[in-house]
Amino acid sequence: MTQSKWKRRTLQIGITILCITSAGVIGTSYGLLNYSLTPQTDNRNKALKWHEADNLYPGLRTWHDSLKTLGKWQDTTIVATDGTKLYAEYVKADHSQGKTAVLVHGYGDCNVDMMPIGRMYADKLGMNILLPDLRYAGKSEGNHIQMGWNDRLDIKQWVSTLPQLFGDSAKAVIHGVSMGAATTMMLSGETDIPAYVKGFVEDCGYTSVDEQFSKELYERFHLPRQPFIPIASTICRYKYGWTFKEASALEQVKKCKRPMLFIHGSADKFVPTRMVYPLYAAHSGPKELWITPGVEHARSYHYYPKEYLNKTKAFLEICFR
């Protein structure tokens, strides 16, 4: 083989290897995106969710059913700007003075998972409650999990219905757990939130989708952030219209001036406890940080229900004064 032919042959092999490698990286990134945003979960199986919730919080289903029997438990729907039908349930308290909690569930969950905290607001604090199903969850439509980013726009639309549901005197706090907490923080930085939203409670939310996915990629698959996360994010932009980096709770919190209560378990490894500190530092309005000792992910209310109630009650006094 002549030198020129050898060079051409080497170049062809190199290009072939590069193409195969690139196709493998892109295919893996695409698979990771589908794995993350369109998982096979039980978040539409409300019967199973109720069974799990009632085991953790005995009497929860009885509480729900008794309110339904009295006609106080209602459901409602809205249609998002893209035509997606979204579902929620709500309870109007007898003497709420318009005070309302909008409760936002986490990844792989539905509104049933927020019922224990909903009962706290309704029974202990005498407030109205609204519990939406996010997209791709419960009875809401949707073809993927939005990781809080576009969910913030859906929750903002739900917030706009509060005067209609609970009267013109409605004043609200948004309270989210895990991905719902990220949604809450992502919403908090919007400039056109109605004035009747008085504050936010975020319980174990992540700083950004980019950071959370990078952490999960390494822990679950032992893969580095580069090149998979940037490629998956680019695919997400073309497929769903948003990127991992723009889906940043941290950047949104920087713009929030309304009160915010930050809650995180000290033993949280799923959304690492370390994430709450830059979030707390970034917020320039009235704020409080509560680290629950020895608590893993999304279990602060379960292990510290009295303290959780007291912390929330004290925070609401700041919000509604």
PAZAPA-4460 file (N, C-alpha, C; in steps of 0.05 Angstrom, whole numbers, plus 32768, in hexadecimal, padded with zeros to 4 digits):
% residues 321
    n_x    n_y    n_z   ca_x   ca_y   ca_z    c_x    c_y    c_z   seq   type   mol
   8011   7FE8   8000   8000   8000   8000   8012   8019   8000     1      M     A
   800C   802C   7FED   801C   8044   7FEC   8016   8056   8004     2      T     A
   8027   8069   8009   8024   807B   8020   800A   808B   801E     3      Q     A
   8003   8094   8006   7FEB   80A4   8003   7FD2   8093   8008     4      S     A
   7FD2   807A   7FFE   7FBC   8069   8003   7FB9   8062   8021     5      K     A
   7FD0   805F   802E   7FD0   8059   804B   7FC4   8070   805A     6      W     A
   7FCB   8089   8052   7FC0   80A0   8060   7FA2   80A2   805C     7      K     A
   7F99   809D   8042   7F7C   809E   803D   7F6D   8089   804D     8      R     A
   7F79   8071   804F   7F6D   805B   805D   7F6B   8062   807B     9      R     A
   7F80   806D   8086   7F81   8075   80A2   7F6C   808A   80A8    10      T     A
   7F69   809D   8095   7F55   80B3   8098   7F39   80A7   8098    11      L     A
   7F34   8095   8085   7F1A   8088   8084   7F13   8079   809D    12      Q     A
   7F26   806B   80A8   7F22   805C   80C1   7F1C   8070   80D8    13      I     A
   7F2C   8085   80D9   7F28   8099   80EE   7F0C   80A6   80EC    14      G     A
   7F04   80AD   80D4   7EE9   80B9   80D0   7ED3   80A5   80D8    15      I     A
   7ED7   808C   80D1   7EC3   8077   80D8   7EC1   8074   80F6    16      T     A
   7ED8   8073   8104   7ED8   8071   8121   7ECB   8089   812E    17      I     A
   7ED1   80A1   8123   7EC5   80BA   812E   7EA7   80B9   812A    18      L     A
   7E9E   80B1   8113   7E81   80B0   810E   7E73   809C   8120    19      C     A
   7E7F   8085   8124   7E73   8071   8135   7E73   807A   8152    20      I     A
   7E89   8087   815B   7E8A   8091   8176   7E76   80A7   817A    21      T     A
   7E74   80BA   8167   7E61   80D0   8169   7E44   80C5   816A    22      S     A
   7E3E   80B2   8159   7E23   80A6   8158   7E1D   8099   8173    23      A     A
   7E31   808C   817F   7E2D   807F   8199   7E28   8093   81AF    24      G     A
   7E37   80A9   81AE   7E34   80BE   81C3   7E18   80CB   81C0    25      V     A
   7E11   80D2   81A7   7DF7   80DE   81A3   7DE0   80CB   81AA    26      I     A
   7DE3   80B2   81A3   7DCE   809E   81AA   7DCC   809B   81C8    27      G     A
   7DE3   809A   81D5   7DE2   8097   81F3   7DD5   80B0   81FF    28      T     A
   7DDC   80C7   81F5   7DD1   80E0   8200   7DB2   80E1   81FC    29      S     A
   7DAA   80D8   81E4   7D8D   80D8   81DE   7D7F   80C4   81F1    30      Y     A
   7D8B   80AD   81F5   7D80   8099   8207   7D7E   80A4   8224    31      G     A
   7D93   80B2   822D   7D92   80BD   8247   7D7D   80D2   824B    32      L     A
   7D78   80E2   8236   7D62   80F6   8237   7D47   80E8   8239    33      L     A
   7D43   80D3   822A   7D29   80C5   822C   7D26   80B8   8247    34      N     A
   7D3C   80AD   8251   7D3C   80A0   826B   7D34   80B3   8281    35      Y     A
   7D3D   80CC   827E   7D38   80E1   8293   7D1D   80EE   8290    36      S     A
   7D14   80F4   8278   7CFC   8104   8274   7CE3   80F4   826D    37      L     A
   7CE7   80DB   8264   7CCF   80CB   825F   7CD2   80B0   826C    38      T     A
   7CD6   80B0   8286   7CDB   8096   8294   7CC1   8086   8298    39      P     A
   7CC4   806D   829D   7CAD   805C   82A4   7CAA   805E   82C2    40      Q     A
   7C95   806D   82CB   7C91   8071   82E7   7C74   806A   82EE    41      T     A
   7C6D   806B   8308   7C52   8066   8311   7C43   8080   8317    42      D     A
   7C4D   8096   830C   7C42   80B0   8313   7C26   80B5   8308    43      N     A
   7C1C   80A3   82F7   7C00   80A5   82ED   7BEE   8091   82FB    44      R     A
   7BFA   8080   830C   7BEA   806C   831A   7BE3   8077   8336    45      N     A
   7BCC   8086   8336   7BC5   8094   834F   7BBD   8080   8365    46      K     A
   7BB2   806A   835E   7BAA   8056   8372   7BC3   804C   8381    47      A     A
   7BD8   8047   8372   7BF1   803F   837F   7BFD   8055   838F    48      L     A
   7BFC   806D   8385   7C07   8084   8393   7BF8   8089   83AE    49      K     A
   7BDD   8085   83AD   7BCE   8088   83C5   7BD5   8072   83D9    50      W     A
   7BD9   805A   83D0   7BE1   8044   83E2   7BFB   804A   83EF    51      H     A
   7C0F   8054   83E0   7C29   805B   83EC   7C26   8072   83FF    52      E     A
   7C17   8087   83F8   7C15   809E   8409   7C06   8097   8423    53      A     A
   7BF2   8086   8421   7BE2   807F   8439   7BF3   806D   844C    54      D     A
   7C05   805E   8441   7C17   804E   8452   7C2A   8060   8461    55      N     A
   7C34   8075   8454   7C47   8087   8461   7C39   809A   8475    56      L     A
   7C20   80A1   846E   7C11   80B5   847E   7BF5   80A9   8483    57      Y     A
   7BF2   8097   8496   7BD9   808A   849C   7BC2   809E   849F    58      P     A
   7BAB   8098   8493   7B94   80A9   8495   7B93   80BF   847F    59      G     A
   7BA7   80C0   846E   7BA7   80D5   8459   7B90   80D1   8445    60      L     A
   7B8C   80B8   843D   7B76   80B3   842A   7B5B   80B8   8437    61      R     A
   7B58   80B2   8450   7B3F   80B7   845F   7B3A   80D5   845F    62      T     A
   7B4F   80E5   8465   7B4C   8102   8465   7B43   810C   844A    63      W     A
   7B50   8103   8435   7B48   810B   841A   7B2C   8103   8413    64      H     A
   7B24   80EA   8419   7B09   80E1   8412   7AF4   80EF   8422    65      D     A
   7AFA   80F6   843B   7AE6   8104   844B   7AE0   8120   8440    66      S     A
   7AF5   812E   8436   7AF1   8148   842A   7AE2   8145   840F    67      L     A
   7AE7   812F   8401   7AD9   812B   83E8   7ABB   8126   83ED    68      K     A
   7AB6   8117   8402   7A9A   8111   8409   7A8B   812B   8410    69      T     A
   7A99   813D   841D   7A8D   8157   8425   7A8B   816A   840D    70      L     A
   7A96   8162   83F6   7A95   8174   83DF   7AAB   8189   83DF    71      G     A
   7ABE   8187   83F1   7AD3   819B   83F2   7AEB   8195   83E0    72      K     A
   7AED   817C   83D9   7B03   8174   83C7   7AFB   8176   83AA    73      W     A
   7B08   8187   839B   7AFF   818C   8380   7B17   8187   836D    74      Q     A
   7B10   8184   8353   7B26   8183   833F   7B20   8197   8329    75      D     A
   7B35   819E   831A   7B33   81B2   8306   7B48   81AD   82F1    76      T     A
   7B45   81BA   82DA   7B59   81B7   82C4   7B5E   81D3   82B8    77      T     A
   7B75   81D5   82AC   7B7B   81EC   829B   7B87   81E1   8281    78      I     A
   7B88   81F2   826D   7B95   81EB   8254   7BAD   81FE   8250    79      V     A
   7BC5   81F3   824F   7BDD   8203   824B   7BDD   8210   8230    80      A     A
   7BF0   8222   822C   7BF1   8231   8213   7BF7   821F   81FB    81      T     A
   7C03   8207   81FF   7C09   81F5   81E9   7BF3   81E0   81E6    82      D     A
   7BDC   81E4   81F4   7BC6   81D2   81F2   7BC6   81BA   8204    83      G     A
   7BDA   81B7   8215   7BDB   81A1   8228   7BC7   81A5   823F    84      T     A
   7BB8   8190   8245   7BA4   8191   825A   7BB1   818A   8274    85      K     A
   7BAE   819B   8288   7BBB   8197   82A2   7BA6   8195   82B8    86      L     A
   7BAB   8184   82CB   7B97   817C   82E0   7BA1   8184   82FB    87      Y     A
   7B8E   818C   830D   7B95   8191   8329   7B7D   818B   833A    88      A     A
   7B83   8188   8354   7B6E   8186   8368   7B71   819C   837D    89      E     A
   7B5B   81A4   8389   7B5D   81BA   839D   7B48   81B7   83B2    90      Y     A
   7B4E   81C5   83C8   7B3B   81C7   83DF   7B39   81E4   83E7    91      V     A
   7B21   81EE   83EA   7B1D   8209   83F3   7B15   8208   8411    92      K     A
   7B27   8213   8421   7B22   8213   843E   7B0C   8226   8446    93      A     A
   7B00   8221   845D   7AE9   8231   8466   7AF1   824E   846E    94      D     A
   7B08   8250   847B   7B10   826A   8486   7B2D   8270   847E    95      H     A
   7B33   826E   8465   7B4F   8271   845C   7B58   828E   8459    96      S     A
   7B45   82A0   8456   7B4B   82BC   8450   7B5B   82BE   8436    97      Q     A
   7B56   82AB   8424   7B64   82AB   840B   7B7F   829F   840A    98      G     A
   7B8A   8297   8422   7BA4   828C   8423   7BA5   8270   8416    99      K     A
   7BB7   826D   8403   7BB7   8255   83F2   7BD4   824A   83EF   100      T     A
   7BD6   8230   83EF   7BF0   8223   83E9   7BED   8213   83CF   101      A     A
   7BFF   8219   83BC   7C01   820A   83A4   7C18   81F6   83A7   102      V     A
   7C11   81DD   83A5   7C24   81C8   83AD   7C2D   81B8   8394   103      L     A
   7C48   81B7   8391   7C53   81AD   8378   7C64   8194   837D   104      V     A
   7C5D   817F   8370   7C69   8165   8375   7C83   8161   8367   105      H     A
   7C91   814B   836C   7CAB   8145   8362   7CAC   8132   834A   106      G     A
   7CC4   812B   8342   7CC9   811A   832B   7CBE   80FE   8331   107      Y     A
   7CB0   80F3   831D   7CA5   80D8   8320   7C8D   80D7   8333   108      G     A
   7C83   80EE   833C   7C6D   80EF   834F   7C55   80FB   8341   109      D     A
   7C3F   80FE   8350   7C28   810D   8348   7C1D   811C   8360   110      C     A
   7C06   8129   835D   7BFD   813A   8373   7BF7   812A   838C   111      N     A
   7BF2   8110   838A   7BED   8100   83A3   7C05   8102   83B6   112      V     A
   7C1D   8104   83AB   7C35   8105   83BC   7C36   811E   83CC   113      D     A
   7C27   8133   83C5   7C27   814C   83D4   7C0F   814D   83E7   114      M     A
   7BFF   8138   83E8   7BE8   8138   83FA   7BEF   813B   8418   115      M     A
   7C04   812E   8422   7C0B   8132   843E   7C10   814F   8445   116      P     A
   7C1F   815D   8435   7C24   8179   8439   7C0B   8189   8434   117      I     A
   7BFB   8180   8421   7BE1   818D   841D   7BCF   818C   8435   118      G     A
   7BCF   8174   8442   7BBF   8172   845B   7BC9   8184   8470   119      R     A
   7BE4   8188   8472   7BEF   819B   8485   7BE5   81B7   8481   120      M     A
   7BE5   81C0   8468   7BDC   81DB   8462   7BBE   81DE   8467   121      Y     A
   7BAF   81C9   845F   7B91   81CB   8462   7B88   81C8   847F   122      A     A
   7B93   81B4   848D   7B89   81AE   84A8   7B96   81BF   84BE   123      D     A
   7BB1   81C2   84BC   7BC0   81D0   84D1   7BC2   81EE   84CD   124      K     A
   7BC1   81F6   84B4   7BC5   8213   84AE   7BAC   8220   84A2   125      L     A
   7B97   8210   849E   7B7D   821C   8495   7B7E   8229   847A   126      G     A
   7B8E   821F   8468   7B92   822B   844E   7B85   821B   8437   127      M     A
   7B7F   8229   8422   7B77   821C   8409   7B8F   820D   83FE   128      N     A
   7B8B   81F8   83EF   7BA1   81EA   83E2   7B9A   81E3   83C5   129      I     A
   7BAE   81E5   83B4   7BAC   81DE   8398   7BC3   81CB   8392   130      L     A
   7BBC   81B4   8387   7BD0   819F   8382   7BCF   8197   8364   131      L     A
   7BE0   81A3   8354   7BE1   819C   8337   7BF0   8182   8333   132      P     A
   7BE8   8174   831E   7BF9   815F   8312   7C09   816D   82FC   133      D     A
   7C24   816B   82FE   7C35   8175   82E9   7C32   8165   82D0   134      L     A
   7C3D   816E   82BA   7C3B   815F   82A1   7C48   8144   82A4   135      R     A
   7C3D   8131   8295   7C48   8115   8295   7C44   8109   82B1   136      Y     A
   7C30   8112   82BF   7C2B   8108   82DB   7C0D   8108   82E1   137      A     A
   7C04   80F5   82F0   7BE9   80F4   82F9   7BD5   80F6   82E2   138      G     A
   7BC2   8108   82E4   7BAE   810B   82CF   7BB3   8121   82BB   139      K     A
   7BCB   812D   82BD   7BD2   8141   82A9   7BDE   8134   8290   140      S     A
   7BDB   8142   827A   7BE7   8139   8261   7C04   8141   8261   141      E     A
   7C12   813B   824B   7C2E   8142   8248   7C3E   812A   823F   142      G     A
   7C53   812F   822F   7C62   8119   8224   7C7E   8117   8230   143      N     A
   7C85   8128   8243   7C9F   8125   8251   7C9E   8134   826B   144      H     A
   7CB1   812D   827D   7CB5   813B   8296   7CC5   8154   8290   145      I     A
   7CBD   816B   829A   7CC9   8184   8293   7CDE   818D   82A7   146      Q     A
   7CE3   817E   82BC   7CF7   8183   82D0   7CF5   819F   82DD   147      M     A
   7CDD   81A9   82DD   7CD7   81C3   82EA   7CD8   81DB   82D8   148      G     A
   7CE7   81D9   82C2   7CEC   81F2   82B2   7CD2   81FC   82A5   149      W     A
   7CC6   81ED   8293   7CAD   81F6   8288   7C96   81F1   829C   150      N     A
   7C9A   81E0   82B0   7C86   81DD   82C5   7C81   81F8   82D3   151      D     A
   7C96   8209   82D5   7C92   8223   82E2   7C7D   8233   82D4   152      R     A
   7C7B   8230   82B9   7C67   823F   82AA   7C4B   8234   82AF   153      L     A
   7C49   8219   82B1   7C30   820D   82B8   7C26   8214   82D4   154      D     A
   7C38   8215   82E7   7C31   821D   8302   7C29   823A   8302   155      I     A
   7C36   824A   82F3   7C2E   8267   82F1   7C12   8269   82E6   156      K     A
   7C0B   8258   82D3   7BF0   8259   82C9   7BDC   824F   82DE   157      Q     A
   7BE3   823B   82EE   7BD2   8232   8304   7BCF   8249   8318   158      W     A
   7BE4   8257   831E   7BE3   826E   8331   7BCE   8283   8327   159      V     A
   7BCD   8286   830D   7BBA   829A   8302   7B9D   8292   8307   160      S     A
   7B97   8279   830D   7B7C   8270   8312   7B73   8273   832F   161      T     A
   7B86   827A   8341   7B7F   827B   835E   7B69   828E   8365   162      L     A
   7B68   82A6   835A   7B51   82B8   8360   7B36   82AB   8358   163      P     A
   7B36   829D   8342   7B1D   8291   8338   7B15   827A   834B   164      Q     A
   7B29   826A   8354   7B23   8253   8365   7B1D   825B   8382   165      L     A
   7B2C   826F   838C   7B2B   8275   83A9   7B23   8291   83B0   166      F     A
   7B1C   82A1   839C   7B13   82BC   83A1   7B29   82D1   839C   167      G     A
   7B20   82EA   8399   7B33   82FF   8392   7B46   8306   83A8   168      D     A
   7B41   82FC   83C0   7B53   8302   83D7   7B6A   82ED   83D8   169      S     A
   7B6C   82DC   83C4   7B80   82C6   83C5   7B9C   82D1   83C8   170      A     A
   7BAB   82C5   83DA   7BC7   82CB   83DC   7BD5   82B0   83E1   171      K     A
   7BEB   82AC   83D4   7BF5   8290   83D1   7C13   828E   83D8   172      A     A
   7C1A   8275   83E0   7C36   826C   83E0   7C37   8254   83CD   173      V     A
   7C4E   8251   83C1   7C54   823A   83AF   7C67   8228   83BF   174      I     A
   7C60   820F   83C2   7C70   81FC   83D3   7C75   81E3   83C2   175      H     A
   7C8F   81DE   83BC   7C96   81C7   83AC   7CAA   81B5   83BA   176      G     A
   7CAA   819C   83B2   7CBC   8188   83BD   7CCC   817C   83A6   177      V     A
   7CE6   817A   83A8   7CF8   816D   8395   7CF6   817C   837A   178      S     A
   7CEE   816E   8364   7CEA   817C   834B   7CD5   8192   834E   179      M     A
   7CC2   818E   835F   7CAE   81A3   8364   7CBB   81BB   8372   180      G     A
   7CCF   81B6   8382   7CDE   81CC   838E   7CEE   81DB   8379   181      A     A
   7CFA   81CD   8367   7D08   81DA   8350   7CF5   81EA   8340   182      A     A
   7CDD   81DF   833B   7CC8   81EE   832C   7CC1   8207   833B   183      T     A
   7CBE   8205   8355   7CB7   821D   8366   7CCD   8232   8364   184      T     A
   7CE6   822A   8366   7CFC   823D   8363   7CFE   8249   8347   185      M     A
   7CFA   8238   8333   7CFA   8242   8317   7CE4   8256   8313   186      M     A
   7CCD   8252   831F   7CB7   8265   831D   7CBD   827F   832B   187      L     A
   7CCC   827D   8342   7CD0   8294   8353   7CDF   82AB   8345   188      S     A
   7CEE   82A5   8330   7CFD   82B9   8322   7CEE   82C7   830C   189      G     A
   7CD6   82BF   8306   7CC6   82CC   82F1   7CBD   82E8   82FA   190      E     A
   7CBC   82FA   82E7   7CB7   8316   82EE   7C99   831C   82EF   191      T     A
   7C88   830B   82E4   7C6C   8311   82E1   7C5B   82FF   82F3   192      D     A
   7C65   82F6   830A   7C55   82E7   831D   7C42   82FA   832A   193      I     A
   7C29   82F2   832D   7C15   8304   833B   7C1E   830C   8357   194      P     A
   7C17   8324   835F   7C1F   832E   8379   7C13   831D   8390   195      A     A
   7BFE   830E   838B   7BF2   82FF   83A0   7C02   82E5   83A7   196      Y     A
   7C17   82E0   8397   7C2A   82CB   839F   7C3D   82D7   83B3   197      V     A
   7C3C   82CF   83CC   7C4B   82DC   83E1   7C65   82CF   83E8   198      K     A
   7C69   82B6   83E0   7C82   82A9   83E7   7C84   828D   83DC   199      G     A
   7C9B   8280   83E1   7CA1   8266   83D6   7CAE   8254   83EB   200      F     A
   7CA7   823B   83EA   7CB4   8226   83FB   7CC0   8212   83E8   201      V     A
   7CDA   820E   83EA   7CE7   81FA   83D9   7CF3   81E5   83EC   202      E     A
   7CEB   81CC   83E8   7CF4   81B6   83F8   7D05   81A3   83E7   203      D     A
   7D1F   81A3   83E9   7D33   8192   83DD   7D33   8194   83BE   204      C     A
   7D33   81AC   83B4   7D35   81B0   8397   7D52   81B2   838E   205      G     A
   7D56   81AD   8374   7D71   81AD   8369   7D78   81C9   835D   206      Y     A
   7D92   81CD   835A   7D9B   81E7   8350   7D94   81EB   8332   207      T     A
   7D99   81D6   8322   7D93   81D7   8306   7D90   81BB   82FB   208      S     A
   7D82   81B9   82E5   7D7F   819F   82D8   7D9B   8195   82CF   209      V     A
   7DAB   81A7   82C5   7DC6   819F   82BC   7DD6   8192   82D2   210      D     A
   7DD6   819F   82EA   7DE6   8194   8300   7DDA   817A   830A   211      E     A
   7DC0   8179   830C   7DB3   8161   8316   7DB7   8149   8303   212      Q     A
   7DB3   814E   82EA   7DB7   8138   82D6   7DD4   812F   82D5   213      F     A
   7DE7   8142   82D7   7E03   813B   82D7   7E0A   8129   82EF   214      S     A
   7DFF   8130   8305   7E03   8120   831E   7DF7   8104   831A   215      K     A
   7DDF   8102   830F   7DD2   80E9   830B   7DE0   80D8   82F6   216      E     A
   7DEA   80E4   82E2   7DF8   80D6   82CC   7E10   80C8   82D7   217      L     A
   7E1F   80D6   82E8   7E37   80CA   82F3   7E30   80B3   8307   218      Y     A
   7E1D   80B9   8319   7E16   80A5   832E   7E08   808C   8323   219      E     A
   7DF7   8090   830F   7DE8   8079   8305   7DF6   8069   82EF   220      R     A
   7E05   8078   82DE   7E11   806B   82C7   7E2F   806E   82C5   221      F     A
   7E3B   807C   82D9   7E58   8080   82DA   7E63   808C   82C0   222      H     A
   7E53   809F   82B6   7E5A   80AE   829E   7E60   80CB   82A5   223      L     A
   7E73   80D7   8297   7E7A   80F3   829C   7E65   8106   8291   224      P     A
   7E65   811F   829B   7E53   8133   8290   7E58   8137   8272   225      R     A
   7E71   813B   826B   7E78   813F   824F   7E7C   8124   8241   226      Q     A
   7E72   8120   822A   7E62   8132   8219   7E44   812E   821B   227      P     A
   7E3C   811C   822D   7E20   8112   822C   7E0C   8127   8234   228      F     A
   7E11   8136   824A   7DFD   8149   8253   7DF9   8160   823F   229      I     A
   7E0E   816C   8235   7E09   8181   8221   7DFA   8177   8208   230      P     A
   7E01   815F   81FF   7DF3   8154   81E7   7DD6   814E   81EE   231      I     A
   7DD1   8142   8205   7DB5   813C   820C   7DA5   8156   8210   232      A     A
   7DB2   816B   821A   7DA5   8185   821D   7D9E   8191   8202   233      S     A
   7DB0   818E   81EF   7DAB   8198   81D4   7D93   8189   81C7   234      T     A
   7D92   816F   81CB   7D7C   815F   81C1   7D62   8168   81CE   235      I     A
   7D64   816E   81E8   7D4C   8177   81F7   7D42   8192   81EC   236      C     A
   7D55   81A3   81E5   7D4D   81BD   81DA   7D3D   81B9   81C0   237      R     A
   7D46   81A8   81AE   7D39   81A4   8195   7D1F   8194   8198   238      Y     A
   7D1F   8181   81AB   7D07   8170   81AF   7CF1   817D   81C0   239      K     A
   7CFA   818B   81D5   7CE7   8196   81E9   7CE8   81B4   81ED   240      Y     A
   7CFC   81C1   81E2   7CFD   81DE   81E3   7D0B   81EB   81FA   241      G     A
   7D1A   81DB   8209   7D29   81E7   8220   7D43   81D7   8224   242      W     A
   7D56   81E4   8232   7D70   81D7   8237   7D74   81D4   8255   243      T     A
   7D87   81C2   825B   7D8C   81BC   8277   7D97   81D4   8286   244      F     A
   7DA9   81E4   8279   7DB5   81FA   8287   7DA1   8211   828C   245      K     A
   7D8F   8216   8279   7D7C   822B   827E   7D68   8223   8294   246      E     A
   7D64   820A   8298   7D52   8200   82AD   7D61   8201   82C8   247      A     A
   7D65   821A   82D1   7D75   821F   82E9   7D65   822C   82FF   248      S     A
   7D61   821D   8314   7D54   8229   832C   7D66   823E   8338   249      A     A
   7D80   823A   8337   7D93   824C   8343   7D91   8268   8336   250      L     A
   7D91   8269   831C   7D8F   8282   830E   7D74   8290   8313   251      E     A
   7D5F   8281   8315   7D44   828C   831A   7D42   8297   8337   252      Q     A
   7D4E   8289   834A   7D4C   8292   8366   7D5B   82AC   8369   253      V     A
   7D6F   82B1   8359   7D7E   82CA   835B   7D6C   82E2   8356   254      K     A
   7D56   82DE   8347   7D44   82F4   8340   7D2C   82F6   8352   255      K     A
   7D2A   82E4   8366   7D13   82E4   8378   7D17   82F6   8390   256      C     A
   7D04   8307   8395   7D05   8319   83AC   7CF0   8312   83C2   257      K     A
   7CDE   8300   83BB   7CC9   82F8   83CE   7CD4   82E3   83E1   258      R     A
   7CC8   82E0   83F8   7CD2   82CE   840D   7CD4   82B1   8403   259      P     A
   7CE9   82A3   840C   7CEC   8287   8404   7CF7   8278   841C   260      M     A
   7CEA   8261   8421   7CF3   824E   8435   7D01   8236   8427   261      L     A
   7D1A   8231   842E   7D2A   821C   8423   7D2B   8205   8437   262      F     A
   7D24   81ED   842E   7D24   81D5   843F   7D35   81BF   8431   263      I     A
   7D46   81B1   8440   7D55   819C   8434   7D5E   8188   8449   264      H     A
   7D5D   816F   8443   7D66   815A   8455   7D85   8159   8456   265      G     A
   7D90   8155   846D   7DAD   8155   846F   7DB9   813B   8463   266      S     A
   7DA9   8126   8460   7DB3   810D   8455   7DA8   8108   8438   267      A     A
   7DA0   811E   842B   7D96   811B   840F   7DAD   8115   83FC   268      D     A
   7DAC   80FF   83EF   7DC0   80F8   83DB   7DB5   80F9   83BE   269      K     A
   7D9B   80F9   83BB   7D8F   80FA   83A1   7D91   8117   8396   270      F     A
   7D87   812A   83A4   7D8D   8146   839F   7DA0   814F   83B6   271      V     A
   7DBA   814E   83B2   7DCD   8151   83C8   7DC8   816B   83D8   272      P     A
   7DCB   8168   83F2   7DC7   817E   8405   7DD7   8197   83FD   273      T     A
   7DEF   8192   83F2   7E00   81A9   83EA   7DF2   81BC   83D7   274      R     A
   7DDE   81B3   83C8   7DD1   81C4   83B4   7DC2   81DB   83C1   275      M     A
   7DB8   81D7   83D9   7DA7   81EB   83E5   7DB6   8204   83ED   276      V     A
   7DD0   8202   83F2   7DDF   8219   83FD   7DE3   822F   83E8   277      Y     A
   7DEB   8228   83CF   7DEC   823E   83BB   7DD0   8249   83B4   278      P     A
   7DBC   8239   83B5   7DA1   8243   83B1   7D99   8257   83C6   279      L     A
   7D9E   8250   83DF   7D97   8262   83F5   7DA7   827C   83F3   280      Y     A
   7DC1   8279   83ED   7DD2   8291   83EA   7DC9   82A3   83D4   281      A     A
   7DBE   8298   83BE   7DB7   82A7   83A7   7D9E   82B8   83AB   282      A     A
   7D8D   82B0   83BE   7D74   82BE   83C2   7D79   82D7   83D3   283      H     A
   7D70   82EE   83C9   7D76   8307   83D7   7D5E   8313   83E6   284      S     A
   7D48   8305   83E7   7D31   830E   83F6   7D30   8301   8411   285      G     A
   7D19   8305   8420   7D16   82F7   843A   7D18   82D9   8436   286      P     A
   7D27   82CB   8447   7D2B   82AF   8443   7D32   82A1   845D   287      K     A
   7D2E   8286   845C   7D36   8276   8473   7D3F   825B   8468   288      E     A
   7D53   824F   8475   7D5D   8235   846E   7D5A   8222   8485   289      L     A
   7D4E   820A   847F   7D4B   81F6   8493   7D56   81DB   8488   290      W     A
   7D6B   81D2   8495   7D77   81B8   848E   7D6D   81A4   84A2   291      I     A
   7D5E   818F   8499   7D53   817C   84AB   7D67   8165   84B0   292      T     A
   7D6E   8161   84C9   7D83   814E   84D0   7D7D   8131   84C8   293      P     A
   7D90   8125   84BA   7D8F   8109   84B4   7D7A   8101   84A0   294      G     A
   7D6E   8113   8492   7D57   810D   8480   7D61   810A   8463   295      V     A
   7D57   80F5   8456   7D5E   80F0   843A   7D4B   8101   8429   296      E     A
   7D4A   80FA   840F   7D3C   810B   83FC   7D1E   810B   8400   297      H     A
   7D13   8123   8401   7CF6   8128   8401   7CE8   811A   8418   298      A     A
   7CF5   8119   842F   7CE8   810C   8447   7CE9   811F   845F   299      R     A
   7CED   8138   845B   7CEE   814B   8472   7CD3   814C   8481   300      S     A
   7CBE   814E   8471   7CA3   814F   847E   7C9D   8135   848C   301      Y     A
   7CA5   811F   8480   7C9F   8104   848C   7CAC   8101   84A7   302      H     A
   7CC5   8109   84AA   7CD3   8105   84C3   7CD0   811B   84D7   303      Y     A
   7CC9   8133   84CD   7CC7   814A   84DF   7CAD   8159   84DA   304      Y     A
   7C96   814C   84DD   7C7C   8159   84D5   7C76   8171   84E7   305      P     A
   7C7B   8170   8501   7C75   8186   8513   7C87   819E   850D   306      K     A
   7CA1   8198   850A   7CB4   81AD   8504   7CAE   81B9   84E8   307      E     A
   7CA7   81A9   84D6   7CA0   81B2   84BB   7C89   81C5   84BC   308      Y     A
   7C75   81BD   84CB   7C5D   81CE   84CE   7C65   81E9   84DA   309      L     A
   7C75   81E8   84F0   7C7C   8201   84FE   7C8D   8213   84EC   310      N     A
   7CA0   8207   84DD   7CB1   8217   84CB   7CA0   8224   84B6   311      K     A
   7C8D   8215   84AB   7C7C   821F   8496   7C6A   8235   84A0   312      T     A
   7C5F   8231   84B8   7C4D   8244   84C4   7C5B   825F   84C9   313      K     A
   7C73   825D   84D4   7C83   8275   84D9   7C8A   8283   84BF   314      A     A
   7C90   8274   84AA   7C96   8280   8491   7C7E   828E   8485   315      F     A
   7C66   8281   8487   7C4E   828E   847C   7C48   82A8   848A   316      L     A
   7C4F   82AB   84A3   7C4A   82C4   84B1   7C5B   82DA   84A4   317      E     A
   7C72   82D4   849A   7C82   82E7   848B   7C75   82ED   8470   318      I     A
   7C6C   82D9   8463   7C60   82DC   8448   7C47   82EC   8449   319      C     A
   7C36   82E7   845C   7C1A   82F3   845C   7C17   830B   846E   320      F     A
   7C2D   8315   8479   7C2A   832C   848B   7C24   8346   847C   321      R     A
***
